[in-house]
Amino acid sequence: MKLRANRPGRDTRDIRMLLSLCEIATLDEAEAFYEEFHPGDGLDPRALTIATTILSEGVLEIPKPPGPINL
């Protein structure tokens, strides 16, 4: 949904994190993943530009989940 909205400045950080969490490192992988949820509907030109820019900067390191909370 973030790639569908692809609002520059508002969604860029989230898209970057989600691509990393989904282990997507190429534009082809991003397009295939998108089409799983939106069959027959490819990424629009602005989404392609944002995804290309993000992926060209390299994949983020996946953050480690926090440990258990001890109450």
Rosetta constraint file for C-alpha pairs under 8 A:
AtomPair CA 1 CA 5 HARMONIC 6.23 0.50
AtomPair CA 2 CA 6 HARMONIC 5.64 0.50
AtomPair CA 2 CA 11 HARMONIC 6.33 0.50
AtomPair CA 2 CA 14 HARMONIC 7.38 0.50
AtomPair CA 2 CA 15 HARMONIC 6.20 0.50
AtomPair CA 3 CA 15 HARMONIC 6.78 0.50
AtomPair CA 3 CA 34 HARMONIC 7.75 0.50
AtomPair CA 3 CA 43 HARMONIC 7.47 0.50
AtomPair CA 3 CA 47 HARMONIC 5.85 0.50
AtomPair CA 3 CA 51 HARMONIC 7.99 0.50
AtomPair CA 4 CA 43 HARMONIC 7.11 0.50
AtomPair CA 4 CA 44 HARMONIC 7.85 0.50
AtomPair CA 4 CA 47 HARMONIC 7.02 0.50
AtomPair CA 5 CA 11 HARMONIC 7.75 0.50
AtomPair CA 6 CA 10 HARMONIC 7.99 0.50
AtomPair CA 6 CA 11 HARMONIC 5.83 0.50
AtomPair CA 6 CA 12 HARMONIC 7.25 0.50
AtomPair CA 6 CA 46 HARMONIC 7.12 0.50
AtomPair CA 6 CA 47 HARMONIC 5.56 0.50
AtomPair CA 6 CA 50 HARMONIC 7.38 0.50
AtomPair CA 7 CA 11 HARMONIC 5.29 0.50
AtomPair CA 7 CA 12 HARMONIC 7.25 0.50
AtomPair CA 8 CA 12 HARMONIC 5.95 0.50
AtomPair CA 8 CA 50 HARMONIC 7.55 0.50
AtomPair CA 9 CA 13 HARMONIC 7.67 0.50
AtomPair CA 11 CA 15 HARMONIC 5.94 0.50
AtomPair CA 12 CA 16 HARMONIC 6.09 0.50
AtomPair CA 12 CA 50 HARMONIC 7.22 0.50
AtomPair CA 12 CA 54 HARMONIC 7.92 0.50
AtomPair CA 13 CA 17 HARMONIC 6.30 0.50
AtomPair CA 14 CA 18 HARMONIC 6.03 0.50
AtomPair CA 15 CA 19 HARMONIC 6.00 0.50
AtomPair CA 15 CA 51 HARMONIC 7.83 0.50
AtomPair CA 16 CA 20 HARMONIC 6.42 0.50
AtomPair CA 16 CA 54 HARMONIC 6.21 0.50
AtomPair CA 16 CA 59 HARMONIC 7.69 0.50
AtomPair CA 16 CA 60 HARMONIC 7.30 0.50
AtomPair CA 17 CA 21 HARMONIC 6.16 0.50
AtomPair CA 17 CA 60 HARMONIC 6.97 0.50
AtomPair CA 17 CA 62 HARMONIC 7.88 0.50
AtomPair CA 18 CA 22 HARMONIC 6.02 0.50
AtomPair CA 19 CA 23 HARMONIC 6.05 0.50
AtomPair CA 19 CA 24 HARMONIC 5.08 0.50
AtomPair CA 19 CA 25 HARMONIC 7.30 0.50
AtomPair CA 19 CA 30 HARMONIC 7.60 0.50
AtomPair CA 19 CA 59 HARMONIC 7.62 0.50
AtomPair CA 20 CA 24 HARMONIC 6.04 0.50
AtomPair CA 20 CA 25 HARMONIC 7.52 0.50
AtomPair CA 20 CA 59 HARMONIC 5.80 0.50
AtomPair CA 20 CA 60 HARMONIC 5.63 0.50
AtomPair CA 20 CA 61 HARMONIC 6.94 0.50
AtomPair CA 20 CA 62 HARMONIC 6.00 0.50
AtomPair CA 21 CA 62 HARMONIC 5.94 0.50
AtomPair CA 24 CA 29 HARMONIC 5.81 0.50
AtomPair CA 24 CA 30 HARMONIC 6.12 0.50
AtomPair CA 24 CA 59 HARMONIC 7.91 0.50
AtomPair CA 25 CA 29 HARMONIC 6.86 0.50
AtomPair CA 25 CA 30 HARMONIC 7.72 0.50
AtomPair CA 25 CA 55 HARMONIC 6.36 0.50
AtomPair CA 25 CA 58 HARMONIC 7.67 0.50
AtomPair CA 25 CA 59 HARMONIC 6.23 0.50
AtomPair CA 26 CA 30 HARMONIC 6.37 0.50
AtomPair CA 26 CA 55 HARMONIC 6.52 0.50
AtomPair CA 27 CA 31 HARMONIC 6.13 0.50
AtomPair CA 27 CA 48 HARMONIC 7.86 0.50
AtomPair CA 27 CA 51 HARMONIC 6.81 0.50
AtomPair CA 27 CA 52 HARMONIC 6.39 0.50
AtomPair CA 27 CA 55 HARMONIC 7.28 0.50
AtomPair CA 28 CA 32 HARMONIC 6.13 0.50
AtomPair CA 29 CA 33 HARMONIC 6.03 0.50
AtomPair CA 30 CA 34 HARMONIC 6.08 0.50
AtomPair CA 30 CA 51 HARMONIC 7.73 0.50
AtomPair CA 31 CA 35 HARMONIC 6.12 0.50
AtomPair CA 31 CA 42 HARMONIC 6.86 0.50
AtomPair CA 31 CA 43 HARMONIC 6.64 0.50
AtomPair CA 32 CA 36 HARMONIC 6.38 0.50
AtomPair CA 33 CA 37 HARMONIC 7.19 0.50
AtomPair CA 34 CA 38 HARMONIC 6.12 0.50
AtomPair CA 34 CA 42 HARMONIC 7.40 0.50
AtomPair CA 34 CA 43 HARMONIC 7.42 0.50
AtomPair CA 35 CA 39 HARMONIC 4.76 0.50
AtomPair CA 35 CA 40 HARMONIC 6.65 0.50
AtomPair CA 35 CA 41 HARMONIC 6.43 0.50
AtomPair CA 35 CA 42 HARMONIC 6.41 0.50
AtomPair CA 38 CA 42 HARMONIC 7.60 0.50
AtomPair CA 43 CA 47 HARMONIC 5.79 0.50
AtomPair CA 43 CA 48 HARMONIC 6.07 0.50
AtomPair CA 44 CA 48 HARMONIC 6.24 0.50
AtomPair CA 45 CA 49 HARMONIC 6.21 0.50
AtomPair CA 46 CA 50 HARMONIC 6.25 0.50
AtomPair CA 47 CA 51 HARMONIC 5.98 0.50
AtomPair CA 48 CA 52 HARMONIC 5.87 0.50
AtomPair CA 49 CA 53 HARMONIC 6.08 0.50
AtomPair CA 50 CA 54 HARMONIC 6.15 0.50
AtomPair CA 51 CA 55 HARMONIC 5.99 0.50
AtomPair CA 52 CA 56 HARMONIC 5.97 0.50
AtomPair CA 53 CA 57 HARMONIC 6.54 0.50
AtomPair CA 54 CA 58 HARMONIC 6.95 0.50
AtomPair CA 54 CA 59 HARMONIC 7.83 0.50
AtomPair CA 55 CA 59 HARMONIC 6.25 0.50
